[in-house]
Amino acid sequence: MLPELTVAVLGIGLTAYAVLGGADFGAGFWDLTAGGAKRGARVRGMVKRSMGPVWEANHVWLIFVLVILWTCFPHAFGPLMETLYVPLFLAAVGIILRGAAFALRGEAATIAEARALGATFALSSVLVPFFLGATVGAVASGQVTLDQTAGAISSWTNATSIFSGVLAVATGAYIAAVFLAADSARSGFDDLAEAFRRRALGAAAVAGALAIGGLAVVSSDAPELYDGLTSGAGLAMVSLSALAGLVTVALIWKRSFGPARLGAAVAVGSILAGLALAVQPDFFPGQLTFAAAAAGDATLAATLISVAIGLLILLPSLALLFRLFLRGRLDQPLEPIGTSRSEAES
């Protein structure tokens, strides 16, 4: 009972990071693809304006997931890190460089420095979710083994892992476009709201096509995972994700961006839940169950109690932060990035 409950807590934290952290990474994708200095200046300015008050808080969930993983599931944490250290190391480096570039971007002394920092931020925003997604795909497809026979490269470069990495980038871009459209509309920037609306619809189509096409990839590369995703509780979650995605697209089409945020979050969270249910009761499919991967009951109980106490502090703080943000209390002026304000307005 305790291992399963702890897995559920771990899944909630992972979902929170996939949605909130994914939106941050996706915003970087739109920064990367915004266009030239003049055409993309307002888009990049909106990305910075929207991310500024909340981006550090969004990544609290990554720390939460790691602490739960190594404390409560040490028998899984060791093989996972020893097998997938390459993508995890690259993701960690990307997170550090991305955060530093975002923080320093507005302090650049020259245009060359600003461009270098902008490129670092944007490229890291694409590579980090790819590596993290590939890691999830490697675990779900059974690439991590207790005897660590999988290679440091081959373990995360199989078809399912690559597909998972690409899907992580696409879903992050989708969530970010929905969030940025909602924030632009709330702030009265109708042109940007429309620009991000078009991006959200396009990203939804791409993510949906990838998800459908990816079933063929998983079917041939990881048949046991495919069976779990197309039957029972796994299928229910996949269906819920598809339904939430369709509802979200309809809301975006109608420009109901506020409810669309929730729909996008449900769509992404359902996919992660589907993966967990598809491989249950195993942590590593065919290798290690939840119970076998877990620490002792005393450790699990103490951790769950600590999490409950910590959430009593964390959740109200985050709720206040997002309430202030959504009400515009933390808004800063929109400052186009990449050109002068007079050029951007011309």
N, C-alpha and C positions, 0 to 999 in steps of 0.2 A: 504493500500500500504506500509506504513512504517513498520508495524509489519512483513509483508512477506519479505521485503528487509532485515530487521534485522535478521530474521531467516536464510536467505541465507548467510549473513555474519557469523552468528554463525556456520552454516554448513561448510563453508569454513575453519574456524578455527579448527573445530572438525576434518575435513578431514586431515588438515595439521598435527595435533597432532597424528591422527591414523597412518599416513604414517611415519612421522619422529620419533615421540615418539615410535610408534610401532616397528620401526626398531631397536631402542635402546633396548627396552624390549626383542625383538626377539634375539638380540645379546647375551643378558644374558641367554636366553634359550640354545643357542649353547655353551655357557660357561659351563652351568650346565651339558650338555650331551656330553662334549668333550672327556670324558674318564679319565683314570688315570693320575697321575702327569706327567709321561713321554710322553705318547701318546697324551695327550691333551694340552701339553705345548705351541706348536706353534699356535694352534687354539685359545687358551685363549690369547696369546700374540697379535694375529691379532685382536681379539675383542677389546682389550684395545687400540691398535694402531689406529684403525679406529674410535672408539668412542671418544677418547680423545679430539680432537679439536672441536667437534660439539655437544656433548651430552647435554650440558647446553642450548645451543641455541635451540635445538629440543624441549625442554620442555617449551619454552616461550609460545607456543601455548596453553598449558593447562591454564596458567594464563589468556591469551586472552579469552578463552572460558568461564572461570568462571566469569570474569569481565562483559562480555557481558550478561551472563545469569542472574546474580543478579541485574545488573543495568537496563536492558531492559525488563526482564520478571520476575518481583518480585512475581507475583501471581502464577507462576510455581515454582520458586526457593524455596519458603517456603515449600510447600507440598513435593517437591522432596527431600529436605534435611531432613525433619522430618520423611519421610518414609524410605529413603535409607541411613540413616546415618551410618549404620553398614558397608556395603561394601565400602562406600566412606571414612569412617574413616580408615578402614583397608588399602585401597589403598593409602591414604595420609601417613600413617605410613610406608608403604612399600616403597614409593617414597623417604622419608627421609632416611630410613635405607639404601636403595639401593645407593643413591647418596653419603652418607657418606662412605659406604664400597668401592665404586668405587674410591673415592678420596684418601682413606687411604690405599688401598690395596698394593700399591707399597712402602709404608712406614713401613710395618710390621717389627717388630724387630725379630720375631721368625717364624718358619714354622707353629706353631699352630695358631698364630695370622693371618698369611696370609690365612690359610685354613678357619678360622672362617669368615674373611672378604669376602673371595671368596664365601663361602656358602651363606652368607647374601645377597651378590650382586646377585648371580644366582637365589636363591629361590625367592627373591623379584621381580626379573625380570619376573617370571612366575605368581606370585600371583597378582601383581598389574594389569596387563592387564586382568586377569580373573575377578577381582572385578569390574573394569571399564566396561568390556564387559557385565557383569551381570547387571550392573546398566542400561546400554543402553537397554538391553533386557527387563528389568522390565518396563521401561518407554514405550517402543514400544508395549509391550503386554498388556498395560492397568493396570498394577499393582499399579500405583500411583493414588490415588484418592484424591479429594478435602476434603472429610470428614475423610481422613486418617484412613480408616477402615482396610487397609492391615497391617499385622504384620511386626515388624522390621526384622524378619527372613524370613517369608513366602513370603514377597514381592519380594525377589530376589533369592529365591531357587526354584521357579517353573521351569518347563522343559525348557521353552523358554529362561529364564534368564541364566540357567546353560549352555544351548547350546551356547548362545551368548558369555558367558565367555570363553568357550573352543575354540570357533571359533576365538575370539580375540587373544588368545595365539597362535593358529596355524597360523593365518595370519601374526602376528608379526614375528614369526619364518621364515615364507616364505619371507617376505620383507627383513628381516635381512640377510638371506642367499644370496639373489640376490645382495644386496648392498655389502656384504662382498666379494662375488665372484668378483664383478666388481672392488673393491678396491684392492684385491689381484692380479688380472690380471694387473691392472694399475701399481702396484708396482713391477711386475716381479716375484711374488711368485707363480709360476705355480702350485706347489703341493697344495698350499692352495686354489688357484682358483678352481682347480679340486675338492678338498674336499668340498668346499662350493657350487660348482655346483651340486654335488650329493645331498647335503643337500637341495638345492633349489628345485630340481626336486622331491625329496621325500616329502618335505613340501607342494609343490603345489598339489601333489596327495592327501595328507591327508586333506588339506584345501578344495579342491574341493569335496572330498567325504563327508566331514562334511557339506558343504553347501548344497549338494544335499539331504543328509539324514536329514538335519535339516528342510527341507521343510515339511517332515512328522511330525516332532515334533511340528512345528509352526501350522500346519494344525489342529492338535488335541488340542493343548493347547491355541492357540490364533487365532481362525478362521478369525476374522476380519483383523488381520495383514496379515494372509496368503492370503486373498482375495486381499488386497492392493498390495502385492508383486507379484501376479500372474495375474494382469490385469493393463491396462492403463500405466501410466508413471512409476509406480513401476516395472512392468514387463520389460519395456524398459531398466531401469537401471540395473536390475538383468541380463538381456540378455547382456548388454554392459559389465558388470563385467565378465560374463562367456567368452565372446569373447576376452576381454583384457587378461584374464587368459590364454586362449589357445595360444594367440599370444606370451605372455610372456614365456610360456613353450617352444614354438618353438625357441624363441630367446636364451633362456638359453641352449637349446640343441645344438644350433649352436655356442654357446659361444659368443654371441653378448650381453655382459653384460650391456653395457651402455644403449642401447635402452630398455633392459629388466627392468631397474630401472623404467623408465617411465611407461611401461606396468603394472608393479606391483602396482604402485601408482594409476593408473586409475582403476584397478580392485578393490582395496580396497575403493577408493573414490566413485565408482559407487554403491557399496553395501550400504554405509551410505546414499547416495542420495536416493537410493531406499527405505530405511526405512523411511526417511522423507516424500517422496512422497506417500508412502503407507498409512500413517496416516494423511496426510493433509486433511483439514485445522486445525487439532487438535494438540495441544501440548501434552495433555494427551488424548488418544483415548476415545471418548465418554464422556469426562469430561470437557475439557478446550480447547478452540480454541486459535490459535495464537493471534488473536486480543484481546481476553479476558485476556490472560496471560500477555499481554504487558503493559508497563508503558505508560504514556501520550505521545502524539506526540512530545511535546517539548523535553522530555527526549530522545526519540528515535532519533530525528533529531540531537540533540547536541552530542549524542554518535556516530552517524554515521559520523558526521563532524570530531569529535575527532579521530575516527578510521582512516579516510582518511588522516588526517594530520600525525598521528602516523606512518601509513604505508609508508609514504614518507621517513621517517627516517629508519624504521625497515627493509623494504624490500631491499633497496640498501645495508644495512649493512649485512644482511643475504646472499644476492647474492655474495658480496665480500668474505665473509667467506667461502661459499661453492665453489666459484671459486678458491680461494687459496688452499682449501683442495683437490679439484679434480685435480688440476695441480701439486700436490705434494709439494707445498711450505710449508705446515705445517707438513709434514711427520717426524716421529721419527723412530729411528732404531727399528726393530722388536725384542722385548725382550721376549723370551718364559717365560710363567708363570707356576710355579709348579715344575720346575726342573732347574738345572744349564744349562747354555748355552752349555757347552761342552757335557753334557748328551743328550740334545735335538738334537745336531748335529751328535751324534754317531749313 
